[in-house]
Amino acid sequence: MSKFGVLVMGPAGAGKSTFCTAVIQHLQNNKRPCFYVNLDPAAEDFAFEPDIDIKDLISLEDVMEEMSLGPNGGLIYCFEFLLENLDFLTDPLEEVTEDYLIVFDMPGQIELYTHVPILPDLVRTLMRGSLSINMCAAYLLESTFVMDRPKFFAGTLSAMSAMLMLEMPHVNILSKMDLVKGQVAKRELKRFLNPAADLLDDDNSRGRPGDEDEMKNGDPAATENVMGGASFHKLNKAVAQLIDDFSMVSFLKLDAQDEDSVGAVISYIDDAIQFHEAQEVKEPKDEMDSGMYEAAMDR
């Protein structure tokens, strides 16, 4: 029996939990069941109660207090503990049927997705173990990054790093589109959906190449000089060219308050995990099993 899931991730503040809420609401509105898994040991408030909550196993607050660790070290400890107690996660997932979309809400520390091997181990367990979940990652990046192009390319680089690290299908998403309405022209915004190095060629917000010869106060270490001028432009151009050369990252637009926007993103996720290909044609009078279905609808 096939299972299907989406790993919702991205940097802190990108709108992951808001997106999870919008996805669950959309699925409920369309009479489609959902199984919600919270894997953020620091999360507190939920619009929908998780079916599995990592805080029932371990919480970041307890780890920081008892192990004298900071937030990042504590988070890594929490995931190492989860990997040592995987039955907490896998046993309930064994009962989930192919009708469900399993939504994994992840924490926002990007080192989990870029250079720490913990998450790849978890993904391999979920996708290649006995559960054999058809999964994709939904990587969210806040759309306001487009107004600061070097920052946008830094975020895009983190998305590409996650794609290479996790080795699973990815859907990259520019979230919070409502925040840039009226600030970025639609034609200009389209350029960011398929990032290319030439986006930096007409960016004058950080100073022009050659400005390093006109350093303020004559101090190359001054913030205004480090964050502008030809050297900074060359660094950003190299990052942008790397992303352009790989040609792996493209973005979808998301406004979590817009039902059509959420539905469009879910459609891309379904294509990535081949959800509809595995569904059997049901007669109108067929009754779907379930206590689980009704529970998901009533959540």
C-alpha positions in Angstrom: 0.0 0.0 0.0 1.4 3.4 -1.0 1.7 6.3 1.4 2.2 9.9 0.4 3.8 12.8 2.3 5.3 16.3 2.1 8.2 17.6 4.2 7.5 21.3 4.8 10.8 23.1 5.5 12.6 26.4 5.1 14.3 29.1 7.2 12.7 30.5 10.3 9.9 32.9 9.6 9.2 31.6 6.1 5.6 30.7 7.0 5.9 26.9 7.3 3.3 26.4 10.0 1.0 28.9 8.2 1.4 26.9 5.0 0.7 23.6 6.9 -2.5 25.1 8.3 -3.6 26.3 4.8 -2.9 22.9 3.3 -4.9 21.0 6.0 -7.8 23.5 5.7 -7.8 23.1 1.9 -7.7 19.3 2.1 -10.6 19.4 4.5 -12.6 21.7 2.3 -12.1 19.2 -0.5 -13.0 16.1 1.6 -9.5 14.8 1.5 -7.9 13.3 4.7 -4.7 14.6 6.1 -2.3 13.2 8.7 -0.4 16.0 10.5 3.1 15.4 12.0 4.8 18.1 14.0 8.6 17.6 14.1 9.4 21.0 15.6 10.3 20.4 19.2 9.9 24.1 20.0 6.5 24.7 18.4 3.7 25.7 20.8 0.6 26.9 19.1 -1.3 24.9 16.4 -4.3 25.7 14.4 -4.9 21.9 14.0 -3.9 19.4 16.6 -1.0 17.2 15.3 -1.6 13.5 15.0 2.0 13.0 16.0 3.8 15.7 18.0 7.6 15.3 18.7 7.1 17.2 21.9 5.3 14.1 23.3 8.7 12.4 22.9 11.1 15.2 23.6 10.9 19.0 23.8 13.6 21.6 23.0 12.9 23.5 26.2 13.6 20.4 28.4 16.8 19.6 26.4 18.2 23.1 26.7 17.5 23.1 30.5 18.7 19.6 31.3 21.6 19.4 28.9 22.8 23.1 29.1 22.6 23.4 25.3 21.7 26.3 23.1 18.8 26.3 20.6 20.8 24.8 17.7 22.6 22.2 19.7 19.4 21.3 21.5 17.5 20.9 18.2 20.2 18.5 16.9 20.0 16.5 20.1 16.2 16.3 19.8 16.5 14.8 16.2 19.3 12.4 17.3 17.0 11.3 20.1 14.1 10.9 17.5 16.4 8.7 15.3 17.1 6.5 18.3 13.4 6.1 19.0 12.0 6.0 15.5 9.1 3.7 16.5 7.5 6.8 18.0 7.1 8.1 14.5 6.9 5.0 12.3 4.4 2.9 14.3 1.5 5.4 14.0 2.4 6.0 10.3 2.0 2.3 9.5 -1.7 2.7 9.9 -2.1 5.6 7.5 -3.7 4.7 4.2 -3.0 5.9 0.6 -5.9 8.3 0.7 -4.0 10.5 3.2 -1.5 13.3 2.6 1.0 13.1 5.5 2.2 16.7 6.3 5.5 16.9 8.2 6.0 20.4 9.8 9.7 20.9 10.3 11.8 23.4 12.4 13.4 26.4 10.8 17.1 25.9 11.6 18.5 25.6 8.1 21.6 23.6 9.2 19.3 20.6 9.4 18.8 20.9 5.6 22.2 22.0 4.5 25.2 20.2 6.2 24.0 18.1 9.2 23.3 14.5 8.0 20.5 13.9 10.5 17.6 14.8 8.2 18.8 12.8 5.3 18.9 9.7 7.6 15.3 10.4 8.6 14.2 10.9 5.0 15.8 7.6 4.0 14.0 5.8 6.8 10.6 7.2 5.8 11.1 6.8 2.0 13.0 3.6 1.7 12.2 1.7 4.9 9.1 -0.4 5.6 6.9 2.7 5.3 8.0 3.4 1.8 6.4 6.9 1.7 6.3 8.7 -1.6 7.5 12.1 -0.4 8.6 15.5 -1.7 10.0 18.5 0.1 8.3 21.9 0.1 11.0 24.4 0.7 9.6 27.9 1.6 11.4 31.1 1.1 9.8 34.4 2.1 8.9 36.5 -1.0 10.2 39.7 0.6 13.7 38.4 -0.2 13.2 39.5 -3.8 13.6 43.1 -2.7 17.2 42.4 -1.6 18.7 40.4 -4.4 21.9 39.2 -2.7 19.7 38.0 0.1 17.4 36.3 -2.4 20.3 34.4 -3.9 21.5 33.4 -0.5 18.1 31.9 0.3 18.0 30.2 -3.1 21.4 28.7 -2.4 20.1 27.2 0.8 17.2 25.7 -1.2 19.6 24.2 -3.7 21.8 22.9 -0.9 18.7 21.1 0.7 17.9 19.6 -2.7 21.3 18.1 -3.1 21.5 17.0 0.6 18.1 15.3 0.8 18.0 13.7 -2.7 14.2 13.8 -2.9 11.8 15.6 -5.2 11.5 19.3 -4.3 8.8 22.0 -4.7 10.3 25.4 -3.9 7.9 28.1 -2.9 8.0 31.9 -2.5 5.7 32.4 0.4 3.8 35.4 1.8 3.2 36.8 -1.7 0.6 39.2 -0.1 3.6 41.2 1.4 5.0 42.1 -2.0 1.8 43.0 -3.8 2.1 46.6 -5.0 5.8 46.7 -4.2 7.2 44.5 -7.0 5.8 44.6 -10.5 4.3 41.3 -11.8 6.7 41.2 -14.8 9.7 41.8 -12.5 8.5 39.1 -10.1 8.4 36.5 -12.8 12.2 36.9 -13.2 12.6 35.5 -9.7 10.6 32.3 -10.3 13.5 30.9 -12.4 16.6 32.6 -10.8 19.3 33.6 -13.2 22.6 35.4 -12.7 21.5 38.4 -14.7 19.2 39.4 -11.9 22.2 41.1 -10.3 23.2 43.0 -13.4 20.5 45.7 -12.9 20.7 45.8 -9.1 21.9 49.1 -7.8 20.8 48.8 -4.3 24.2 47.7 -3.0 26.4 50.0 -5.0 28.0 49.6 -8.4 31.0 47.5 -9.3 34.0 49.7 -9.0 32.7 51.5 -5.9 35.4 49.8 -3.8 37.8 52.5 -5.1 35.6 55.1 -3.4 35.5 53.4 0.1 33.8 55.5 2.8 36.2 56.6 5.5 39.0 54.6 3.7 38.3 51.6 5.9 37.7 48.3 3.9 36.4 46.6 7.0 33.6 49.2 7.5 30.1 47.6 7.2 29.0 50.0 4.4 32.1 48.9 2.4 32.0 45.2 3.1 28.3 45.0 2.1 28.7 47.0 -1.1 31.2 47.7 -3.9 32.9 45.5 -6.5 34.1 42.8 -4.2 30.7 42.2 -2.7 29.2 42.3 -6.2 31.7 39.7 -7.5 30.9 37.4 -4.5 27.1 37.6 -5.2 27.6 37.2 -8.9 29.6 34.0 -8.3 26.8 32.6 -6.0 24.2 33.6 -8.6 26.2 32.0 -11.4 26.6 28.8 -9.5 22.8 28.6 -9.0 22.3 29.5 -12.7 24.8 26.8 -13.8 23.0 24.0 -11.8 19.7 25.2 -13.1 17.9 23.2 -10.4 15.8 25.8 -8.5 12.6 27.3 -9.6 9.8 28.8 -7.4 6.0 28.7 -7.2 4.1 31.7 -5.8 2.1 31.2 -2.6 -0.4 33.4 -0.8 -1.6 31.2 2.1 -4.8 33.3 2.4 -5.8 32.5 -1.2 -7.5 29.2 -1.6 -6.6 29.0 -5.3 -3.0 29.7 -4.6 -2.8 26.9 -2.0 -4.7 24.5 -4.3 -2.2 25.2 -7.1 0.8 24.4 -4.8 -0.9 21.2 -3.6 -1.4 20.2 -7.2 2.4 20.5 -7.8 3.1 18.5 -4.7 0.6 15.8 -5.8 2.4 15.6 -9.2 5.8 15.3 -7.5 4.7 12.4 -5.2 2.5 10.8 -8.0 -0.5 10.9 -5.7 -3.3 10.6 -8.2 -1.6 7.8 -10.2 -1.9 5.5 -7.2 -5.6 6.3 -6.5 -8.2 3.7 -7.4 -11.3 4.9 -9.2 -14.2 4.8 -6.7 -17.8 4.5 -7.4 -20.0 7.4 -6.1 -21.6 5.1 -3.6 -18.4 3.6 -2.3 -17.9 4.3 1.4 -14.4 5.2 2.5 -13.2 3.4 5.5 -13.1 5.1 8.3 -12.7 6.2 11.6 -9.4 7.8 10.5 -11.0 9.7 7.7 -13.8 11.1 10.0 -11.3 12.0 12.7 -9.2 13.9 10.1 -12.2 15.8 8.9 -13.3 16.6 12.5 -9.9 17.9 13.6 
